[in-house]
């Protein structure tokens, strides 16, 4: 994609630099634009905007270490990775994590996880197509 995407996602974050590193490393995203309060990241599948939580809300958001998973959120973003096993290691190294349960979907397996601030996400590993 060149320039602004027609669809994507925006996540409000407390620690912009840490969240950029998490999504860039875990999902192989490139930083298209970076300013003091936001960054636009992209890979072949999607465009993601990370935006610092604006005042007066920023003071009300508490980020725990380790992250407290925000399971009551009404939205869960999903992303594709080449390997759930490798993503599990990367996510943990970057301050997030994957949960142990795994499910199957049409042509993929998936696991839920979270970023360093506890935002819930789902990762999908696509299965090789059958040649039968």
Secondary structure by P-SEA (a helix, b strand, c coil): cccccccccccccccaaaaaaaaaaacccccccccccbbbbbcccbbbbbbcccccccccccccccccccccccbbbbbccccaaaaaaaaaaaccccccbbbbcccbbbbbbcccccccbbbbbbcccccc
